């Protein structure tokens, strides 16, 4: 694999930064994760960090050097992150639980597959246009009967699901996307997309600048537009199979690393093997089954 990547996170006008992001890769697979700890609940930054650590640790365990089943990994790892957050809150006797959104993408072979829960987003830009983006789990982007738009909805930004909530989280998994040379993928928190026009995001990501310039440009624009009370602004941007070019210093090529090598920017506080072994696999499987049933019911309701 070969890609260029740049990640940036800024506190903005908040007292602390509750966003977390990072990436890991082996010779033949890459994982990119972003989580936005939710304000209004305690220790959002802890929930976001735990989500990254758990997903990255499970990836390290399963990517040898590829994931056998990408969709199954994404489902199980997000549910494991949720279980870890709930366990943390239970052990501390917390009356309210830490909560976070999450978006994660796996690039493997020549395809990308992603999962998201909440309103942290993933964008795919191809040939100067937005190929696709995730749809938030919020009232604003939930299909409404009678053709009502997000602007018509009360509490339009209220999230319908997240990790750490007492109710089982819902999430969406994409079908595999066949990647093309020059495709750009961005994971970001709502501190970025909520204050920038979508056309500006697309234009900046496809401006011809390397992602190491485009990503900080987007962060700075979001901070300016957010003003003194700007939310945390966090993003990871990557370009797939970038051509060799002068000044392109952020490129990652995995061709020369051995099968046993694992690289990660998610370093601090990784769960130990014993902690991973303690994950309640049965509980995770039950939660996954509940999610699948809820998705089926939701799909049936939309069709009717």
BAFIPA-336157 format. One line per field, with one value per residue (C-alpha): residue number from 1; residue in one letter; y negated, x, z. Coordinates in nm, 3 decimals, always signed. Layout:
BEGIN
pos	(NUM,...);
code	(A,...);
yy	(Y,...);
xx	(X,...);
zz	(Z,...);
END
This chain:
BEGIN
pos	(1,2,3,4,5,6,7,8,9,10,11,12,13,14,15,16,17,18,19,20,21,22,23,24,25,26,27,28,29,30,31,32,33,34,35,36,37,38,39,40,41,42,43,44,45,46,47,48,49,50,51,52,53,54,55,56,57,58,59,60,61,62,63,64,65,66,67,68,69,70,71,72,73,74,75,76,77,78,79,80,81,82,83,84,85,86,87,88,89,90,91,92,93,94,95,96,97,98,99,100,101,102,103,104,105,106,107,108,109,110,111,112,113,114,115,116,117,118,119,120,121,122,123,124,125,126,127,128,129,130,131,132,133,134,135,136,137,138,139,140,141,142,143,144,145,146,147,148,149,150,151,152,153,154,155,156,157,158,159,160,161,162,163,164,165,166,167,168,169,170,171,172,173,174,175,176,177,178,179,180,181,182,183,184,185,186,187,188,189,190,191,192,193,194,195,196,197,198,199,200,201,202,203,204,205,206,207,208,209,210,211,212,213,214,215,216,217,218,219,220,221,222,223,224,225,226,227,228,229,230,231,232,233,234,235,236,237,238,239,240,241,242,243,244,245,246,247,248,249,250,251,252,253,254,255,256,257,258,259,260,261,262,263,264,265,266,267,268,269,270,271,272,273,274,275,276,277,278,279,280,281,282,283,284,285,286,287,288,289,290,291,292,293,294,295,296,297,298,299,300,301,302,303,304);
code	(X,X,X,X,X,X,X,X,X,X,X,X,X,X,X,X,X,X,X,X,X,X,X,X,X,X,X,X,X,X,X,X,X,X,X,X,X,X,X,X,X,X,X,X,X,X,X,X,X,X,X,X,X,X,X,X,X,X,X,X,X,X,X,X,X,X,X,X,X,X,X,X,X,X,X,X,X,X,X,X,X,X,X,X,X,X,X,X,X,X,X,X,X,X,X,X,X,X,X,X,X,X,X,X,X,X,X,X,X,X,X,X,X,X,X,X,X,X,X,X,X,X,X,X,X,X,X,X,X,X,X,X,X,X,X,X,X,X,X,X,X,X,X,X,X,X,X,X,X,X,X,X,X,X,X,X,X,X,X,X,X,X,X,X,X,X,X,X,X,X,X,X,X,X,X,X,X,X,X,X,X,X,X,X,X,X,X,X,X,X,X,X,X,X,X,X,X,X,X,X,X,X,X,X,X,X,X,X,X,X,X,X,X,X,X,X,X,X,X,X,X,X,X,X,X,X,X,X,X,X,X,X,X,X,X,X,X,X,X,X,X,X,X,X,X,X,X,X,X,X,X,X,X,X,X,X,X,X,X,X,X,X,X,X,X,X,X,X,X,X,X,X,X,X,X,X,X,X,X,X,X,X,X,X,X,X,X,X,X,X,X,X,X,X,X,X,X,X,X,X,X,X,X,X);
yy	(+0.000,-0.359,-0.666,-1.017,-1.112,-1.413,-1.449,-1.762,-1.839,-2.184,-2.272,-2.578,-2.784,-2.492,-2.437,-2.101,-1.890,-1.588,-1.471,-1.187,-1.049,-0.822,-0.551,-0.213,-0.001,+0.327,+0.430,+0.487,+0.307,-0.033,-0.156,-0.521,-0.619,-0.942,-0.989,-1.299,-1.285,-1.429,-1.739,-1.744,-1.409,-1.342,-1.253,-1.269,-1.268,-0.940,-0.779,-0.897,-0.774,-0.437,-0.397,-0.457,-0.235,+0.056,+0.048,+0.009,+0.288,+0.529,+0.431,+0.509,+0.849,+0.934,+0.779,+1.053,+0.869,+0.842,+0.863,+1.180,+1.012,+0.632,+0.577,+0.826,+0.657,+0.310,+0.430,+0.624,+0.354,+0.073,+0.287,+0.377,+0.006,-0.053,+0.232,+0.096,-0.248,-0.097,+0.118,-0.189,-0.382,-0.085,-0.033,-0.400,-0.399,-0.689,-0.812,-0.928,-0.753,-0.900,-0.908,-0.950,-0.936,-0.733,-0.689,-0.430,-0.321,-0.018,-0.030,+0.315,+0.449,+0.191,+0.115,-0.104,-0.010,-0.227,-0.237,-0.533,-0.597,-0.951,-1.261,-1.228,-1.203,-1.043,-1.209,-1.055,-1.298,-1.182,-1.392,-1.715,-1.602,-1.446,-1.081,-1.014,-1.096,-0.936,-1.042,-1.151,-0.963,-1.279,-1.419,-1.660,-1.381,-1.121,-1.056,-1.226,-1.128,-1.386,-1.526,-1.739,-1.867,-1.892,-2.260,-2.162,-1.930,-2.034,-1.951,-1.888,-1.833,-1.587,-1.257,-0.937,-0.709,-0.704,-0.482,-0.480,-0.535,-0.302,-0.193,+0.032,-0.186,-0.179,-0.223,-0.204,-0.007,-0.094,+0.157,+0.186,-0.103,-0.025,-0.288,-0.480,-0.656,-1.007,-0.937,-1.145,-1.035,-1.257,-1.163,-1.465,-1.579,-1.807,-2.097,-2.106,-2.017,-2.213,-2.550,-2.494,-2.469,-2.128,-2.284,-2.452,-2.124,-1.950,-2.236,-2.252,-1.877,-1.864,-2.186,-2.006,-2.074,-1.773,-1.659,-1.787,-2.139,-2.089,-1.939,-2.227,-2.475,-2.320,-2.325,-2.692,-2.787,-2.598,-2.773,-3.115,-3.045,-2.901,-3.218,-3.251,-2.965,-2.726,-2.355,-2.119,-2.073,-1.737,-1.558,-1.290,-1.330,-1.079,-1.033,-0.683,-0.566,-0.911,-0.964,-1.045,-1.420,-1.681,-1.804,-1.513,-1.425,-1.263,-0.953,-0.610,-0.305,+0.032,+0.231,+0.245,+0.349,+0.710,+0.901,+0.881,+0.503,+0.294,-0.087,-0.318,-0.680,-0.553,-0.477,-0.586,-0.345,-0.058,+0.213,+0.507,+0.856,+0.959,+0.672,+0.776,+1.132,+1.002,+0.853,+1.029,+1.183,+1.321,+0.977,+0.825,+1.089,+1.027,+0.653,+0.708,+0.926,+0.654,+0.395,+0.608,+0.656,+0.284,+0.206,+0.454,+0.296,-0.053,+0.050,+0.213,-0.098,-0.323,-0.099,-0.099);
xx	(+0.000,+0.101,-0.074,-0.012,-0.173,-0.195,-0.380,-0.452,-0.652,-0.713,-0.883,-1.062,-1.257,-1.326,-1.161,-1.025,-0.996,-1.227,-1.146,-0.903,-0.769,-0.496,-0.402,-0.228,-0.097,+0.065,+0.228,-0.109,-0.374,-0.444,-0.684,-0.787,-1.001,-1.151,-1.368,-1.538,-1.608,-1.950,-1.991,-2.276,-2.158,-1.856,-1.512,-1.586,-1.213,-1.180,-1.454,-1.288,-0.947,-1.085,-1.258,-0.932,-0.726,-0.969,-1.020,-0.645,-0.553,-0.799,-0.668,-0.314,-0.432,-0.632,-0.437,-0.178,-0.103,-0.460,-0.802,-0.982,-1.325,-1.317,-1.687,-1.687,-1.378,-1.534,-1.855,-1.682,-1.424,-1.679,-1.894,-1.586,-1.511,-1.867,-1.836,-1.506,-1.658,-1.956,-1.725,-1.518,-1.829,-1.956,-1.625,-1.620,-1.986,-2.064,-2.425,-2.379,-2.159,-1.881,-1.992,-1.833,-1.899,-1.666,-1.578,-1.324,-1.201,-1.000,-0.800,-0.699,-0.609,-0.757,-1.073,-1.189,-1.463,-1.581,-1.813,-1.958,-2.173,-2.296,-2.200,-1.828,-1.802,-1.608,-1.581,-1.452,-1.332,-1.259,-1.165,-1.257,-1.603,-1.754,-1.809,-1.986,-2.001,-2.150,-2.494,-2.513,-2.714,-2.902,-3.252,-3.124,-3.025,-3.283,-3.537,-3.865,-4.217,-4.389,-4.063,-3.968,-3.610,-3.352,-3.435,-3.792,-3.686,-3.677,-3.342,-3.205,-2.849,-2.948,-2.771,-2.970,-2.685,-2.328,-2.080,-2.122,-2.496,-2.704,-2.890,-2.718,-2.544,-2.646,-2.398,-2.367,-2.106,-2.029,-1.995,-1.633,-1.531,-1.287,-1.016,-0.861,-0.527,-0.565,-0.879,-0.886,-1.058,-1.119,-1.244,-1.349,-1.539,-1.842,-1.622,-1.507,-1.804,-2.063,-1.898,-1.776,-1.984,-1.962,-1.850,-1.560,-1.456,-1.456,-1.278,-1.005,-0.947,-0.925,-0.727,-0.417,-0.229,-0.088,-0.304,-0.030,-0.134,-0.505,-0.576,-0.435,-0.600,-0.939,-0.867,-0.772,-1.082,-1.305,-1.146,-1.193,-1.555,-1.625,-1.500,-1.414,-1.647,-1.524,-1.567,-1.269,-1.158,-1.007,-0.945,-0.741,-0.696,-0.528,-0.460,-0.451,-0.161,-0.012,+0.234,+0.592,+0.628,+0.875,+0.783,+0.550,+0.708,+0.416,+0.394,+0.372,+0.474,+0.425,+0.597,+0.931,+0.811,+0.792,+0.471,+0.519,+0.556,+0.275,+0.295,+0.059,+0.011,-0.226,+0.030,-0.074,-0.250,-0.316,-0.519,-0.302,-0.355,-0.514,-0.761,-0.847,-0.896,-1.140,-1.367,-1.700,-1.728,-2.076,-2.200,-2.050,-2.217,-2.553,-2.516,-2.430,-2.739,-2.952,-2.806,-2.875,-3.236,-3.277,-3.134,-3.376,-3.672,-3.559,-3.521,-3.865,-4.021,-3.865,-3.990,-4.344);
zz	(+0.000,-0.051,+0.085,+0.216,+0.547,+0.775,+1.104,+1.306,+1.621,+1.770,+2.098,+1.961,+2.215,+2.449,+2.789,+2.676,+2.364,+2.380,+2.026,+1.955,+1.627,+1.496,+1.249,+1.240,+0.957,+0.870,+0.543,+0.374,+0.579,+0.738,+1.006,+1.054,+1.355,+1.490,+1.801,+1.939,+2.314,+2.386,+2.596,+2.845,+2.981,+3.203,+3.070,+2.700,+2.629,+2.822,+2.612,+2.291,+2.400,+2.508,+2.172,+1.986,+2.213,+2.201,+1.824,+1.761,+2.002,+1.844,+1.502,+1.614,+1.732,+1.420,+1.130,+1.058,+0.832,+0.695,+0.855,+0.751,+0.759,+0.759,+0.829,+1.115,+1.261,+1.243,+1.406,+1.684,+1.758,+1.787,+2.014,+2.220,+2.258,+2.378,+2.629,+2.760,+2.816,+2.998,+3.210,+3.298,+3.407,+3.608,+3.787,+3.886,+3.994,+3.760,+3.754,+3.394,+3.140,+2.924,+2.562,+2.222,+1.851,+1.632,+1.267,+1.151,+0.809,+0.700,+0.378,+0.265,-0.075,-0.310,-0.112,+0.175,+0.421,+0.708,+1.007,+1.196,+1.501,+1.571,+1.374,+1.314,+0.938,+0.656,+0.314,-0.009,-0.277,-0.632,-0.935,-0.759,-0.652,-0.341,-0.420,-0.090,+0.278,+0.587,+0.707,+1.069,+1.327,+1.420,+1.386,+1.121,+0.881,+0.975,+0.697,+0.792,+0.682,+0.465,+0.329,+0.629,+0.615,+0.889,+0.931,+1.025,+1.307,+1.671,+1.836,+1.488,+1.615,+1.888,+1.830,+1.805,+1.911,+2.042,+2.223,+2.600,+2.596,+2.819,+2.506,+2.253,+1.993,+1.629,+1.349,+0.971,+0.777,+0.417,+0.136,+0.019,-0.207,-0.486,-0.454,-0.741,-0.752,-0.612,-0.406,-0.089,+0.229,+0.530,+0.877,+1.083,+1.392,+1.379,+1.486,+1.124,+0.906,+1.107,+1.032,+0.675,+0.358,+0.199,-0.128,+0.053,+0.213,-0.126,-0.299,-0.034,-0.029,-0.410,-0.458,-0.582,-0.260,-0.076,+0.215,+0.449,+0.337,+0.273,+0.618,+0.826,+0.586,+0.667,+1.041,+1.034,+0.834,+1.078,+1.377,+1.216,+1.126,+1.471,+1.638,+2.007,+2.101,+1.834,+1.901,+1.896,+1.534,+1.440,+1.112,+0.940,+0.564,+0.337,-0.033,-0.177,-0.394,-0.425,-0.710,-0.618,-0.633,-0.506,-0.159,-0.087,+0.247,+0.426,+0.211,+0.371,+0.172,+0.338,+0.063,+0.239,+0.587,+0.698,+0.770,+1.148,+1.169,+1.320,+1.317,+1.503,+1.606,+1.877,+2.145,+2.493,+2.723,+2.486,+2.659,+2.759,+2.621,+2.950,+2.928,+2.572,+2.686,+2.947,+2.683,+2.712,+2.365,+2.437,+2.541,+2.227,+2.008,+2.180,+2.124,+1.757,+1.717,+1.879,+1.643,+1.337,+1.446,+1.508,+1.165,+1.004,+1.188,+1.088,+0.722,+0.722,+0.876,+0.609,+0.328,+0.466);
END
